[in-house]
Amino acid sequence: MSKNNINDKGVRMKNLIRILLTAILVLSFYALHAIRYTLSYAAGEQKIAASVNGENILEGEVQMAVNRLRPAGAYHGRVSDEKMEELRKSALASVIEGELLYQEGKRRGLAAKKSEAKELFNKNKEAFKKKKDFYNALEKTGLTEESFRKLIEKGFIVRDFLKQEVEDKIKLSDADLEDYYNKNKGKFVSPDKIRLREISVSVSPTATQEEREEKKKKAEDLLKKIKAGEDFAGLAYNYSEDDYRVKSGDLGLSHKGRLMPELEDAASKLNVGETSGLIETIYGYHIIRLEEKKPEEQLDFAEVRDSLKKELETKRYNEAKEAIVKALKEKAKIEIY
């Protein structure tokens, strides 16, 4: 077997493990929150990392949570010891929170639907081309089929608990949203905007002085043509050297801070329909024409309703969930080893 084949096999196994760890996130919006805080039971004898009300959390469980938190690119390079310790602390905290939420859900009589759990288990299994690849991935993560099924069931219980105790209680009506909008209208204002048309003559950072002078001459010739009455849009389409050439140089509406400072400064001195002189930036030479000025305007409630609903309900969700976790922690016996 070649070295490349061995490496490819290793990469595939890492991908399979990562699929196994993340595939359960396909459940739904609610499951995303639930699974994020669920646990699994690692197979075999392992070091105990912590305990929650007498229920042990194994180091293998924490390491699985670390894997979920690690950026995808980190699997191809070394993560510093300091970063790994930071990830482990976050992972352990999430595992402990998950156990608290699971235990509370169980205490209130919640149980996973067997049919739902079975369906998700099968979807995970079917994500692998071969059955043995699925079981190899389970083994690599320290899981058995039984413990993985338990992981899924726990995920559903936490999901249902959070939906019942948080999601269903933080919904806002249109009246609530409109009341907030009316009391905070200043937050819903579209800033001043301008629409520019631009001709750009690019200059390479490595250009010689002679090459730079040639580019400047080209830009000056284009400026002369504009002043002589030639169509700005047509010249931009035929001669501009940036991606907006295909739009005849139209940069679209932009508010302050979105354009290069040199362009914004030049635009501030123009009236609609006027053209600038030659503008030099680190990218080359530019000519702009101010096409439109759009003053600040108050956004209607209908325009902001959906984004406002998402923003406020997400905030309420996080606050409510954090309050529940805090209360559970205060009366729980948590030991970290």
Sequence and secondary structure as in RCSB ss.txt:
>XXXX:A:sequence
MSKNNINDKGVRMKNLIRILLTAILVLSFYALHAIRYTLSYAAGEQKIAASVNGENILEGEVQMAVNRLRPAGAY
HGRVSDEKMEELRKSALASVIEGELLYQEGKRRGLAAKKSEAKELFNKNKEAFKKKKDFYNALEKTGLTEESFRK
LIEKGFIVRDFLKQEVEDKIKLSDADLEDYYNKNKGKFVSPDKIRLREISVSVSPTATQEEREEKKKKAEDLLKK
IKAGEDFAGLAYNYSEDDYRVKSGDLGLSHKGRLMPELEDAASKLNVGETSGLIETIYGYHIIRLEEKKPEEQLD
FAEVRDSLKKELETKRYNEAKEAIVKALKEKAKIEIY
>XXXX:A:secstr
  HHHHHHHHHHHHHHHHHHHHGGGGS HHHHHHHHT     SSS  EEEEETTEEEEHHHHHHHHHHHS GGGG
GS   HHHHHHHHHHHHHHHHHHHHHHHHHHHTT    HHHHHHHHHHHHHTSSSHHHHHHHHHHTT  HHHHHH
HHHHHHHHHHHHHHHTGGGS   HHHHHHHHHHTGGGSEE  EEEEEEEEEE  TT  HHHHHHHHHHHHHHHHH
HHTT  HHHHHHHH  SGGGGGTTEEEEEETTSS HHHHHHHTT  TT B   EEETTEEEEEEEEEEE  EE  
HHHHHHHHHHHHHHHHHHHHHHHHHHHHHHHS EEE 
